[in-house]
Each structure stands twice: as C-alpha cells, then as structure tokens.
Amino acid sequence: MLTKYGKACLGGACIAGAVFICAIILNSVMKGDVVTEPIGPPNNYWIPTEADIMWIDSLQTQVKDIETDVNELNVSVNRIDRKLDDMIEERLEYEDGTYDSIRYHESDELRMWIGNDGDTIWE
C-alpha cells in the first residue's frame, strides 16, 4: 500500500497485523486450545511440616549457642595470648644467651639465713 508519493501507508500495515492476530486467535479457539495458569507450586518443591519447622528452629538455636561459645573461646584465647606476650617481654635474659621467665630477687635476709653469716635451717 503505497501513497502517491511512494511511502508505505502505516494504517494499512496496522490493519494487516490486526487481521493476522485475529486469525491466530480464531484458529486457537476453534481447535479448542485452553490457556490454563498453573495453580500452586510444582511438585518438586519441599513443603515443611510442623516437625520440620521445630527441628529447623532447634538447629538455629544450637547454631546460636555454638556461635556464643566460639566467641567466648576467642576472648579466652586472646587473653592467654596477651599473658604469654607479657611473659615473653618480661623474661630475664642472662649474658650467656639463656633466659628465665621468673625474676628472682635475692635479699640480704635470705643470704643471712642460708649463707655462712648465720644459722641455717639444714644444720
């Protein structure tokens, strides 16, 4: 469908498209095709029962308890790690390269009781 200027007529194309769509719809209706929408979920979905829901809830509670325990253990391990770091920093290093974590302060009173200056408890 051309106009006298050589351009296609838009109205004629729309009418031809509408006739084509109507022909398809009439063919479907006359053959008896019925369009049905699926109702509900397909058969491959899992639908939980009350027992399943209770089990899932208890599992969630267990996971929360385990998470709390892990957090408490993390705090304890961090505290132990800090104490070990403090002990390493405070260790007593000797001139020969050995070290000790216990600081021993010798007093005059202890020297008097154990040494030759006084009575000893082992004599």
BAFI-3210 file (N, C-alpha, C; in Angstrom, 3 decimals, decimal comma, padded with zeros to 6 digits):
// residues 123
n [1|2|3|4|5|6|7|8|9|10|11|12|13|14|15|16|17|18|19|20|21|22|23|24|25|26|27|28|29|30|31|32|33|34|35|36|37|38|39|40|41|42|43|44|45|46|47|48|49|50|51|52|53|54|55|56|57|58|59|60|61|62|63|64|65|66|67|68|69|70|71|72|73|74|75|76|77|78|79|80|81|82|83|84|85|86|87|88|89|90|91|92|93|94|95|96|97|98|99|100|101|102|103|104|105|106|107|108|109|110|111|112|113|114|115|116|117|118|119|120|121|122|123]
n.u [000,840|000,937|001,357|000,705|003,119|005,030|005,563|005,081|001,919|001,015|-001,298|-002,468|-000,656|-001,019|-003,647|-003,387|-001,758|-003,456|-005,484|-004,050|-003,375|-005,937|-006,708|-005,000|-005,893|-008,589|-008,142|-006,967|-009,089|-011,045|-009,825|-009,902|-008,045|-007,059|-006,024|-004,379|-003,523|-000,871|-001,599|-000,617|002,455|004,944|005,424|007,969|008,783|009,740|007,733|007,644|006,861|005,196|006,882|009,288|009,705|009,971|012,331|014,149|014,076|015,171|017,687|018,638|018,789|020,784|022,948|023,250|023,983|026,426|027,853|028,030|029,594|031,966|032,738|033,248|035,405|037,246|037,728|038,919|041,227|042,517|043,093|044,860|046,880|047,722|048,753|050,865|052,455|053,121|054,631|056,773|057,913|058,754|060,756|063,781|066,911|070,083|073,687|074,956|073,182|071,021|067,735|065,176|061,932|061,207|061,693|064,143|064,800|067,340|067,596|069,072|068,340|067,618|070,092|071,471|070,289|070,757|073,382|076,843|076,771|075,006|072,796|071,738|068,897|069,244|071,184]
n.v [-001,170|001,813|005,270|008,096|009,307|007,384|006,291|003,934|003,043|003,516|002,914|000,852|-001,243|-001,651|-002,558|-004,951|-006,401|-006,617|-008,219|-010,564|-011,323|-011,719|-013,898|-015,883|-016,090|-016,905|-019,391|-020,793|-020,842|-022,266|-024,760|-025,576|-025,068|-024,391|-021,964|-022,377|-021,406|-022,349|-023,675|-023,177|-024,474|-026,214|-029,808|-030,441|-028,943|-028,586|-028,873|-027,827|-029,638|-029,407|-030,679|-030,535|-027,755|-027,290|-028,736|-027,306|-024,845|-025,603|-026,338|-023,876|-022,570|-024,115|-023,467|-020,734|-020,964|-022,320|-020,395|-018,385|-019,742|-020,072|-017,414|-016,761|-018,495|-017,378|-014,921|-015,850|-017,142|-014,964|-013,514|-015,283|-015,292|-012,636|-012,652|-014,471|-013,031|-010,872|-012,252|-013,101|-010,664|-009,825|-011,563|-012,723|-012,155|-013,649|-013,171|-015,165|-015,848|-017,373|-017,541|-016,688|-016,972|-016,309|-013,922|-013,511|-012,113|-011,619|-011,300|-009,625|-010,737|-013,366|-014,327|-014,225|-016,231|-018,533|-018,460|-018,313|-016,507|-016,765|-018,846|-021,873|-023,537|-026,129|-027,315]
n.w [000,000|-001,073|-001,019|-003,193|-003,195|-002,835|-000,324|002,305|003,601|006,838|008,219|006,732|007,180|009,895|009,935|008,510|010,291|012,507|011,433|011,011|013,663|014,735|013,184|014,163|016,827|016,427|015,182|017,334|019,172|017,788|017,527|020,101|022,037|025,331|027,541|030,459|033,693|035,809|038,990|042,271|043,766|041,789|041,667|042,628|044,797|048,232|050,988|054,199|057,198|060,418|062,243|060,893|060,902|063,655|064,107|062,519|063,853|066,341|065,486|064,627|067,088|068,304|066,651|067,249|069,963|069,726|068,316|070,267|072,183|070,720|070,405|073,106|073,601|071,858|073,085|075,449|074,443|073,304|075,637|076,953|075,056|075,221|077,857|077,550|075,760|077,415|079,341|077,799|077,113|079,623|080,401|081,882|080,721|080,420|080,393|078,948|076,968|077,671|079,105|081,506|082,858|085,376|087,811|090,123|093,121|095,166|098,616|101,452|103,858|103,240|102,395|104,774|106,309|104,848|104,027|105,184|107,199|109,274|111,274|109,778|108,467|107,833|109,275]
ca.u [000,000|001,766|000,676|001,181|004,498|005,914|005,800|004,133|000,837|001,113|-002,611|-002,664|000,160|-001,676|-004,845|-002,932|-001,287|-004,621|-006,161|-003,202|-003,526|-007,291|-006,730|-004,342|-006,787|-009,727|-007,653|-006,781|-010,402|-011,755|-009,185|-010,225|-006,923|-007,434|-004,860|-004,591|-002,396|-000,578|-002,070|000,225|003,848|005,141|005,573|009,322|009,081|009,616|006,853|007,981|005,785|005,402|008,065|010,447|009,875|010,514|013,716|014,934|014,199|016,135|019,004|019,050|019,171|022,083|023,960|023,480|024,739|027,799|028,483|028,349|030,730|033,166|033,141|033,849|036,718|038,113|038,127|039,858|042,494|043,171|043,618|046,033|047,911|048,264|049,561|052,116|053,255|053,669|055,673|057,941|058,542|059,323|061,705|065,114|067,930|071,409|074,768|075,332|072,133|069,874|066,740|064,301|060,725|060,998|062,665|064,497|065,500|067,969|067,633|070,107|067,805|067,711|071,509|071,885|069,799|071,270|074,836|077,708|076,684|074,073|072,364|070,951|067,836|069,592|072,245]
ca.v [000,000|002,986|006,515|008,567|009,785|006,242|005,848|002,917|003,550|002,930|002,395|-000,433|-002,244|-001,937|-003,375|-006,283|-007,043|-006,946|-009,360|-011,735|-011,704|-012,264|-015,223|-016,809|-016,301|-017,717|-020,744|-021,413|-021,067|-023,310|-026,039|-025,942|-024,831|-023,645|-021,471|-022,521|-020,955|-023,340|-023,293|-023,717|-024,772|-027,502|-030,961|-030,661|-028,094|-029,214|-028,127|-028,337|-029,957|-028,801|-031,305|-029,955|-026,380|-027,374|-029,195|-026,183|-023,858|-026,097|-026,267|-022,468|-022,299|-024,753|-022,681|-019,517|-021,350|-022,618|-019,117|-017,733|-020,464|-019,762|-016,052|-016,811|-019,113|-016,401|-013,958|-016,541|-017,351|-013,654|-013,178|-016,134|-014,804|-011,400|-013,022|-015,047|-011,924|-010,141|-013,068|-013,082|-009,348|-009,652|-012,614|-012,309|-012,687|-013,691|-012,794|-016,287|-016,052|-018,088|-016,650|-017,275|-016,165|-015,987|-012,952|-013,846|-011,009|-012,140|-010,286|-009,818|-011,594|-014,734|-014,665|-014,402|-017,499|-019,664|-018,375|-018,593|-015,430|-017,045|-020,241|-022,396|-024,429|-027,517|-027,841]
ca.w [000,000|-001,235|-001,367|-004,482|-003,039|-002,757|001,045|002,755|004,449|008,168|008,589|006,065|007,863|011,183|009,660|008,128|011,515|013,334|010,801|011,264|015,079|014,891|012,565|015,097|017,978|015,955|014,965|018,648|019,787|017,043|017,821|021,477|022,955|026,522|028,271|031,905|034,518|036,849|040,325|043,336|043,395|041,111|042,560|043,112|045,949|049,543|051,895|055,536|058,136|061,737|062,837|060,206|061,387|065,015|064,001|061,993|064,936|067,336|064,850|064,658|068,475|068,518|065,939|068,034|071,163|069,306|067,977|071,540|072,767|069,939|070,758|074,439|073,459|071,204|074,116|076,346|073,736|073,206|076,965|077,162|074,141|075,813|079,016|077,054|075,225|078,565|079,955|076,914|077,234|080,954|080,743|082,326|079,824|081,009|079,488|078,079|075,971|078,231|079,698|082,501|082,981|086,785|088,332|091,491|093,776|096,369|099,673|102,475|104,902|102,770|102,380|106,152|106,818|104,094|103,869|106,326|108,169|110,358|111,409|108,649|108,914|107,488|110,140]
c.u [000,887|000,892|001,234|002,587|005,492|006,204|004,719|003,112|000,871|-000,213|-002,870|-001,870|-000,454|-002,895|-004,425|-002,445|-002,443|-005,351|-005,363|-003,360|-004,903|-007,379|-006,082|-005,258|-007,975|-009,311|-007,494|-008,115|-011,121|-011,129|-009,479|-009,056|-007,383|-006,137|-005,165|-003,324|-002,129|-000,981|-001,174|001,625|003,927|005,450|006,968|009,702|008,879|008,765|007,101|006,731|006,085|006,655|009,335|010,731|010,456|011,982|014,618|015,123|015,206|017,549|019,529|019,491|020,544|023,200|024,269|024,287|026,201|028,532|028,884|029,562|032,025|033,655|033,791|035,245|037,705|038,618|039,152|041,218|043,243|043,781|044,878|047,185|048,553|049,166|050,895|053,026|053,893|054,795|056,937|058,669|059,249|060,400|063,091|066,154|069,296|072,463|075,153|074,254|070,935|068,920|065,844|063,078|060,441|062,081|062,894|065,318|066,054|068,069|068,734|069,626|067,921|069,171|071,997|071,445|070,429|072,791|075,593|077,586|075,771|073,749|071,583|069,917|068,158|070,647|071,707]
c.v [001,236|004,195|007,006|009,131|008,648|005,762|004,852|003,540|002,809|002,314|001,046|-001,539|-002,619|-002,828|-004,798|-007,047|-007,458|-008,143|-010,638|-012,226|-012,300|-013,670|-016,244|-017,121|-017,171|-019,164|-021,468|-021,754|-022,203|-024,684|-026,490|-025,785|-023,961|-023,238|-021,560|-022,075|-022,026|-022,808|-023,969|-024,020|-026,083|-028,603|-031,118|-029,746|-028,871|-028,323|-028,674|-028,608|-029,259|-029,374|-030,739|-028,548|-026,381|-027,792|-028,073|-025,121|-024,313|-026,064|-024,837|-022,075|-022,901|-023,960|-021,398|-019,823|-021,631|-021,334|-018,361|-018,402|-020,143|-018,354|-016,004|-017,437|-018,154|-015,374|-014,597|-016,732|-016,032|-013,232|-013,998|-015,659|-013,522|-011,712|-013,624|-013,969|-011,113|-010,924|-013,067|-011,750|-009,168|-010,677|-012,030|-012,970|-012,569|-013,380|-013,919|-016,618|-016,828|-017,085|-017,433|-016,382|-015,773|-015,013|-013,270|-012,700|-011,530|-011,020|-010,609|-010,770|-013,060|-015,196|-014,943|-015,769|-018,687|-019,647|-018,686|-017,532|-015,748|-018,521|-020,660|-023,361|-025,886|-028,108|-028,556]
c.w [000,000|-001,513|-002,696|-004,402|-002,860|-001,344|001,445|003,682|005,769|008,585|007,962|006,723|009,201|010,972|009,302|009,370|012,405|012,763|011,068|012,701|015,321|014,298|013,494|016,270|017,580|015,731|016,296|019,292|019,082|017,288|019,242|022,437|024,117|027,233|029,756|032,618|035,564|038,218|041,357|042,845|042,613|042,114|043,144|044,275|047,233|050,428|053,294|056,370|059,462|062,417|062,202|060,707|062,796|064,978|063,504|063,071|065,982|066,765|064,857|066,074|068,781|067,853|066,711|069,293|070,822|068,964|069,242|072,189|072,041|070,258|072,141|074,387|072,814|072,215|075,055|075,693|073,591|074,540|077,270|076,287|074,676|077,008|078,581|076,476|076,352|079,228|079,101|077,019|078,570|081,297|081,036|081,422|080,487|079,947|078,535|077,038|076,468|078,853|080,652|082,625|084,429|087,218|089,809|092,061|095,095|097,409|100,679|103,562|104,501|102,758|103,809|106,672|106,089|104,036|105,152|107,412|109,347|110,425|110,160|109,171|108,617|108,402|111,338]
res [m|l|t|k|y|g|k|a|c|l|g|g|a|c|i|a|g|a|v|f|i|c|a|i|i|l|n|s|v|m|k|g|d|v|v|t|e|p|i|g|p|p|n|n|y|w|i|p|t|e|a|d|i|m|w|i|d|s|l|q|t|q|v|k|d|i|e|t|d|v|n|e|l|n|v|s|v|n|r|i|d|r|k|l|d|d|m|i|e|e|r|l|e|y|e|d|g|t|y|d|s|i|r|y|h|e|s|d|e|l|r|m|w|i|g|n|d|g|d|t|i|w|e]
***
